């Protein structure tokens, strides 16, 4: 027997902002497991800004997606049939085999999710890669100290919203930028930012001066471009910049000039540190323990923007670049019911 | 009685490349010391690229020079008369009161040079600020480890030539760039660089690929601009960039865009660290001990480009930006004779 599935493949490499034409939804059939295999039904999948980089054919920290092949990315599912000694029917699993409804696996790259401390989808967000990115970016790359002044860009997003709240837990003064008045209100009222602003209105540097008269100790950069330049101009001596992402530049069709004031880093003794979450795998246990307790205590709140059905995945992905999401963008693929 | 002296003052702020018209040589008379004062004759003075930044009226790590006032900078001299309990006639002293032949002081900011371990002028170069900048930039900001691959730009200059030799002492593979074939030969033959190239010929990135097929662990940046962009493109994972200077940009009349590939720092986990020598004052004792022994052993060699007479100081300074110097640019002001 086989199971009917659907998958999204990369039809062609996007130029500039991705469009529907860059993706193709196909039907596939997945065999029943043979000995040593599991059949997994994905329940939800992640779309993340870093995937845009993998759609370009260039050397990077992860190899590029191939045209004509099914995309990959974080996904959570349940084992529906198992002939594998380490997995049982009903196990929750996480994998990098998103962008598809079902898959067959020998278990490589698939790990069981046990002792869930939050709703399942949170393991794509606050308890997963984006949450850990916020945690290691602030405390690892950014070397945040209690009581400092921190600026987070893209602060209503999956990473930024968590970074800001961690900084508040560390008794910091926290500034955040986002696009549009609703998100700005959310930063202030829901996530507890001390100063939040709409980067589309007014000068970013003037906002920073208003929100942090004495300058910034740490800047958590999700955006790049003007945000980074303004932050450099407002850093205090020995400030640290955690370079996490540059979403303002991911769809650029020409190389984007870097900050024109980078030489200020010399006299100020600034450190700019690029990182991805896997560089700080040694902090995983600390992250899981801290974040689970913060969520349980209500000290960290999180939002999700959920779209339904695999056919929505390209829209969900494109929406990351138009600001369609508040918090983590999730694509729900199936209900979590026993088969 | 008074002593006739000459001083150089900043006549106007340079726009772009500094010219003679930006400086003025004036005659001054210096009084005999009163109680608690010393009269110092400067023997030699330093011109350094960082001084260009101080000629601009903007906030920086040192306050700007004032128009119409005598310039300042590193200088070495001898006490010619003393009514100060801590100084005696004949003492060698260092101060920041360069750009003048004589000065009167109450001792503030003037320190005795005792137990000289190298010729006097070396204390403006290899044993002084530029030598220590090379040392702390590599070992402090750059966190150099034995056996790594290092690229030094501006490698024939006062800082770069020492940085390259320190890296060789640490068993590193060392690449260096300089302007013109004579300097390139010097890097290779005198300072022991493994690969030296003329940045004016060919692509910097291609030179780096030829000289270090497997990439760079550390880049010591004296130059900024294209050099920095090419180095970022060729860094290995977790590479470190010590931002020391950006001489290619100091005379720019418009803001200079930063490297257009700074986002590569994210996936590679690169660290860019700006610094000035005073950020690492805690390493001073180590520096003095190590450098004195390396010079004594012949493991560190140094060159000086010497110009004679205070009237040459503006030319010496301007020459820093046209590549007129090999090693440390020194202005000799007087012979070291007893009066």
Interface residues (C-beta under 8 A of the other chain):
Chain A: X53 X60 X61 X62 X224 X228 X237 X238 X243 X244 X245 X246 X249 X255 X256 X257 X258 X259 X260 X261 X262 X263 X264 X265 X266 X267 X268 X269 X270 X271 X272 X273 X274 X275 X276 X279
Chain B: X53 X60 X61 X62 X224 X237 X238 X243 X244 X245 X246 X249 X255 X256 X257 X258 X259 X260 X261 X262 X263 X264 X265 X266 X267 X268 X269 X270 X271 X272 X273 X274 X275 X276 X279
